[in-house]
Amino acid sequence: MKKQTISIKPSEVTKKWYLVDAEGLVLGRLASIVSKILRGKHKTIYTPHIDCGDYVVIVNAEKVALTGGNKAEQLTYFKHTGYAGSETFTPAKKVLEGNHPERVIQKAVQRMITRNKLGRAVLTKLKVYQGPNHPHTSQNPEILDIAKMNRKNSRSV
């Protein structure tokens, strides 16, 4: 008897909600685990061309940890408006201390997702918030403790 490869339809996918507290978690490890969940690769019904991932809510984005001594200064974000001489390089430390520290996590996860139409649809399921509060309590998100998965996933701040 031959085994058949299962290819699910979008109507057969059930999506869950996960809540992650980013306090003390290492940025790269957090981003890689979250990108797997968003994409749906943790499920047995994973199909590459279907959005079968789950929703992820990340709180305390400003308390994420960067490993290495100078990584906060060396990791830079590039921005260019299109005008000559308008390129800016912003270090990660300045972004984390600024008004939108959640952009560090969003950019890290975005760079781990495929750059196509499906990847953009997957990124809409990522919700990142600066403080401990979030507006998604009515979805009853399941708490995902990334720090307990591996001892290297967290750092003391």
C-alpha positions as CSV (number, residue, x, y, z in Angstrom):
1,M,0.0,0.0,0.0
2,K,1.5,3.3,-1.1
3,K,1.5,6.4,1.2
4,Q,-0.1,9.4,-0.3
5,T,1.2,12.9,0.2
6,I,-1.3,15.1,2.0
7,S,-2.1,18.4,0.4
8,I,-4.6,20.4,2.4
9,K,-7.0,23.1,1.3
10,P,-7.2,26.6,2.9
11,S,-10.7,25.7,4.2
12,E,-9.3,22.8,6.2
13,V,-6.8,24.8,8.2
14,T,-7.5,25.7,11.8
15,K,-5.6,28.6,13.2
16,K,-4.6,29.0,16.9
17,W,-3.3,32.0,18.8
18,Y,-0.1,32.0,20.7
19,L,1.2,34.6,23.3
20,V,5.0,35.1,23.7
21,D,6.6,37.2,26.4
22,A,9.8,38.6,24.8
23,E,11.4,39.7,28.1
24,G,15.0,38.4,28.2
25,L,14.6,36.3,25.1
26,V,17.4,36.3,22.5
27,L,16.2,38.1,19.3
28,G,17.4,35.6,16.7
29,R,16.1,32.5,18.5
30,L,12.8,34.2,19.2
31,A,12.5,35.2,15.5
32,S,13.3,31.8,14.2
33,I,10.7,30.0,16.4
34,V,8.0,32.6,15.7
35,S,8.7,32.4,11.9
36,K,8.2,28.6,12.0
37,I,4.9,29.0,13.8
38,L,3.7,31.8,11.5
39,R,4.5,29.7,8.5
40,G,2.9,26.5,9.9
41,K,6.0,24.3,9.8
42,H,5.3,23.0,13.3
43,K,2.2,21.3,12.1
44,T,1.9,17.8,10.5
45,I,-0.4,19.2,7.9
46,Y,2.1,21.7,6.6
47,T,1.7,22.4,2.9
48,P,4.3,24.8,1.3
49,H,1.8,26.7,-0.9
50,I,-0.9,27.2,1.7
51,D,-1.0,29.6,4.6
52,C,-1.4,27.1,7.4
53,G,0.4,28.9,10.2
54,D,-1.0,30.3,13.5
55,Y,-1.3,33.8,14.9
56,V,1.5,35.0,17.3
57,V,1.2,37.9,19.8
58,I,4.5,39.1,21.2
59,V,4.5,41.4,24.3
60,N,7.3,43.3,26.0
61,A,9.2,43.9,22.7
62,E,11.5,46.5,24.3
63,K,13.0,43.9,26.7
64,V,14.3,41.6,24.0
65,A,18.0,40.6,24.5
66,L,20.8,40.9,21.9
67,T,23.8,38.6,22.4
68,G,27.4,39.7,22.0
69,G,29.1,42.7,23.5
70,N,28.7,45.3,20.7
71,K,25.7,43.8,18.8
72,A,23.4,46.6,19.9
73,E,25.7,49.2,18.2
74,Q,26.8,47.0,15.3
75,L,23.4,45.8,14.1
76,T,22.0,48.6,12.0
77,Y,18.8,49.2,10.1
78,F,18.9,50.9,6.7
79,K,16.4,53.4,5.4
80,H,16.3,55.4,2.2
81,T,13.6,57.7,0.9
82,G,14.7,57.6,-2.7
83,Y,16.2,61.1,-2.7
84,A,20.0,61.5,-3.1
85,G,21.8,61.5,0.2
86,S,18.8,60.6,2.3
87,E,20.0,57.2,3.5
88,T,20.1,56.6,7.2
89,F,21.6,53.9,9.3
90,T,20.0,53.4,12.8
91,P,21.6,51.1,15.4
92,A,19.4,48.5,17.1
93,K,20.1,50.1,20.5
94,K,18.5,53.4,19.4
95,V,15.5,51.6,17.9
96,L,15.0,49.6,21.1
97,E,15.2,52.8,23.2
98,G,13.0,54.8,20.8
99,N,9.2,55.0,20.3
100,H,8.8,51.8,18.3
101,P,11.0,49.0,19.8
102,E,8.6,46.4,18.3
103,R,10.1,47.1,14.9
104,V,13.3,45.2,15.8
105,I,11.3,41.9,16.3
106,Q,9.1,42.6,13.2
107,K,12.2,43.1,11.0
108,A,13.9,40.0,12.4
109,V,10.9,37.8,11.7
110,Q,10.3,39.4,8.3
111,R,13.8,38.6,7.2
112,M,13.2,34.9,8.0
113,I,9.9,34.6,6.0
114,T,9.9,34.1,2.2
115,R,9.7,37.3,0.2
116,N,6.6,36.7,-1.9
117,K,2.8,37.1,-1.8
118,L,2.4,34.2,0.7
119,G,5.1,35.7,3.0
120,R,3.4,39.0,3.1
121,A,0.1,37.2,4.0
122,V,1.9,35.3,6.8
123,L,3.4,38.4,8.3
124,T,-0.1,39.9,8.9
125,K,-0.6,37.2,11.6
126,L,2.3,38.6,13.7
127,K,1.2,41.1,16.3
128,V,4.0,42.8,18.4
129,Y,3.4,45.2,21.3
130,Q,5.7,47.3,23.3
131,G,4.3,46.8,26.8
132,P,2.7,43.8,28.6
133,N,-0.8,44.6,27.4
134,H,-2.4,43.5,24.1
135,P,-5.9,43.8,22.6
136,H,-6.2,40.1,21.7
137,T,-7.4,38.6,25.0
138,S,-10.8,37.7,23.4
139,Q,-8.9,35.2,21.1
140,N,-7.7,33.3,24.2
141,P,-4.1,32.9,23.1
142,E,-2.2,29.9,24.4
143,I,1.0,31.0,26.3
144,L,4.2,29.8,24.5
145,D,7.2,29.7,26.8
146,I,10.2,29.9,24.5
147,A,12.6,30.3,27.4
148,K,11.8,26.8,28.6
149,M,12.4,25.2,25.2
150,N,16.2,25.7,25.4
151,R,18.4,27.3,28.0
152,K,20.1,29.3,25.2
153,N,16.8,31.0,24.3
154,S,17.0,33.5,27.1
155,R,19.5,35.9,28.6
156,S,19.3,37.9,31.8
157,V,18.9,41.5,31.0
